[in-house]
């Protein structure tokens, strides 16, 4: 994918480095868009958005920040890697959604901290009106209600796999 994904995700990197969700305005999937996708499909999409999606996002920001270690403030983002071939159109009616959208799983933040290159995944991005947003930073679903870093690796790791909702 092009460099615009890295530019789009730059505020998320700042949030991870600082451990502050408030440092990433506009990166998380918008509430109004989620309501459009889920109204009539979920019983209470507003509650699901705040109680599950936003709650996990907040927990995940803290977990990703902790994963950077004691030198988090010196961590440098090298690249946001993703494969355009992994983007898939999810049609209306699939994945409990009322409308269709583009989905990308397995993007990776490649960074350097303490002289070593590391990476971790961004579980799920959704394109809404031509802009990419994080909908699941850590894995979804997950077995526990805790912040979880998606596919951490020493080195650049591997982009993907494609799929998901």
Secondary structure, DSSP 8 states (H G I E B T S, - for coil): --HHHHHHHHHHHHHHHHT-GGG-TTTB--HHHHHHHHBTTBS-HHHHIIIIIIHHHHHHHHHHHHHT-TTGGG-EEEEEE--GGG-EEE-TTGGG-SS-EEEEEEEEEEEEETTEEEEEEEEEEEEETTEEEEEESS-SS-SSSS---EEEEESS---------
